[in-house]
Amino acid sequence: MLEFLDLGNNKIKDTFPSWLEALPKLRILILHSNRLYGTITIKVPQIDLLFPKLRIIDLSNNGFVGSLPIDFFARWNAMTDLDGESATYLHAYDHHFMVNLIMIPYQFPYSMTITNKGEKMEYARILEVFSAMDLSCNKFEGEIPEVVGNLMGLQLLNFSNNILDGQIPSALGHLANLEALDLSQNKLTGRIPTQLTQLNFLEVFYVSHNHFTGPIPEGQ
């Protein structure tokens, strides 16, 4: 079963491949830097489990439009897990090769390159517990849905360079594992919620080029 799909940095021109949603083992989906377009919608609304194992998704640098895919957010159960499955590395199923008539097991580790904390980072190996969502550099509009606050396993969340408006939902203060939050280059308004000061692991917080008002929240 397919666990890892990386089609980034190509010239693929298509809508979001919703037909992937029923893959029961898919953990990592990377489609950044293509020519994907249109809205992201569920093909079969009656299905409760969509991408049931997905923990990393990168759709950045495409041409997606419309609202953020709230129906998907509500169903990405693997991203709600604070602890993940285990502190081991993701790899392809074991293979064996023969040396002097002895079968030697071999594991092929998954690797990827994504933007984290403002820099492109290459991951030669990927921990099972790592969880990230990058929807930056598209044309998403509307408000950030409260349901994102349920994805408590996220360590990286990037919605920058879109057309998002409204306020930052206070529910983002529930993302206890979050290390990097980038909401810059949007049309967000209102005050920065004080609940974000509860994010003890947050190292990078970008909200430049928006329309925020009020005081800067003070941490404990």
BELKAWO-V107029 format. One record per residue. N is the residue number from 1. SS is DSSP state (H for helix, E for strand, L for the rest). Layout:
n=N ss=SS
n=N ss=SS
This chain:
n=1 ss=L
n=2 ss=L
n=3 ss=L
n=4 ss=E
n=5 ss=E
n=6 ss=E
n=7 ss=L
n=8 ss=L
n=9 ss=L
n=10 ss=L
n=11 ss=L
n=12 ss=L
n=13 ss=L
n=14 ss=L
n=15 ss=L
n=16 ss=L
n=17 ss=L
n=18 ss=H
n=19 ss=H
n=20 ss=H
n=21 ss=H
n=22 ss=H
n=23 ss=L
n=24 ss=L
n=25 ss=L
n=26 ss=L
n=27 ss=L
n=28 ss=E
n=29 ss=E
n=30 ss=E
n=31 ss=L
n=32 ss=L
n=33 ss=L
n=34 ss=L
n=35 ss=L
n=36 ss=L
n=37 ss=E
n=38 ss=E
n=39 ss=L
n=40 ss=L
n=41 ss=L
n=42 ss=L
n=43 ss=L
n=44 ss=L
n=45 ss=L
n=46 ss=L
n=47 ss=L
n=48 ss=L
n=49 ss=L
n=50 ss=L
n=51 ss=L
n=52 ss=L
n=53 ss=L
n=54 ss=L
n=55 ss=L
n=56 ss=E
n=57 ss=E
n=58 ss=E
n=59 ss=L
n=60 ss=L
n=61 ss=L
n=62 ss=L
n=63 ss=E
n=64 ss=E
n=65 ss=E
n=66 ss=E
n=67 ss=L
n=68 ss=L
n=69 ss=L
n=70 ss=H
n=71 ss=H
n=72 ss=H
n=73 ss=H
n=74 ss=L
n=75 ss=L
n=76 ss=L
n=77 ss=H
n=78 ss=H
n=79 ss=H
n=80 ss=H
n=81 ss=L
n=82 ss=L
n=83 ss=L
n=84 ss=L
n=85 ss=L
n=86 ss=L
n=87 ss=L
n=88 ss=L
n=89 ss=E
n=90 ss=L
n=91 ss=E
n=92 ss=L
n=93 ss=L
n=94 ss=L
n=95 ss=E
n=96 ss=E
n=97 ss=E
n=98 ss=E
n=99 ss=E
n=100 ss=L
n=101 ss=L
n=102 ss=E
n=103 ss=E
n=104 ss=E
n=105 ss=E
n=106 ss=E
n=107 ss=L
n=108 ss=L
n=109 ss=E
n=110 ss=L
n=111 ss=L
n=112 ss=E
n=113 ss=E
n=114 ss=E
n=115 ss=E
n=116 ss=E
n=117 ss=L
n=118 ss=L
n=119 ss=E
n=120 ss=E
n=121 ss=E
n=122 ss=E
n=123 ss=E
n=124 ss=L
n=125 ss=L
n=126 ss=L
n=127 ss=E
n=128 ss=L
n=129 ss=L
n=130 ss=L
n=131 ss=L
n=132 ss=E
n=133 ss=E
n=134 ss=E
n=135 ss=L
n=136 ss=L
n=137 ss=L
n=138 ss=L
n=139 ss=E
n=140 ss=E
n=141 ss=E
n=142 ss=E
n=143 ss=L
n=144 ss=L
n=145 ss=L
n=146 ss=H
n=147 ss=H
n=148 ss=H
n=149 ss=H
n=150 ss=H
n=151 ss=L
n=152 ss=L
n=153 ss=L
n=154 ss=L
n=155 ss=L
n=156 ss=E
n=157 ss=E
n=158 ss=E
n=159 ss=L
n=160 ss=L
n=161 ss=L
n=162 ss=L
n=163 ss=E
n=164 ss=E
n=165 ss=E
n=166 ss=E
n=167 ss=L
n=168 ss=L
n=169 ss=L
n=170 ss=H
n=171 ss=H
n=172 ss=H
n=173 ss=H
n=174 ss=H
n=175 ss=L
n=176 ss=L
n=177 ss=L
n=178 ss=L
n=179 ss=L
n=180 ss=E
n=181 ss=E
n=182 ss=E
n=183 ss=L
n=184 ss=L
n=185 ss=L
n=186 ss=L
n=187 ss=E
n=188 ss=E
n=189 ss=E
n=190 ss=E
n=191 ss=L
n=192 ss=L
n=193 ss=L
n=194 ss=H
n=195 ss=H
n=196 ss=H
n=197 ss=H
n=198 ss=H
n=199 ss=L
n=200 ss=L
n=201 ss=L
n=202 ss=L
n=203 ss=L
n=204 ss=E
n=205 ss=E
n=206 ss=E
n=207 ss=L
n=208 ss=L
n=209 ss=L
n=210 ss=L
n=211 ss=E
n=212 ss=E
n=213 ss=L
n=214 ss=L
n=215 ss=L
n=216 ss=L
n=217 ss=L
n=218 ss=L
n=219 ss=L
n=220 ss=L
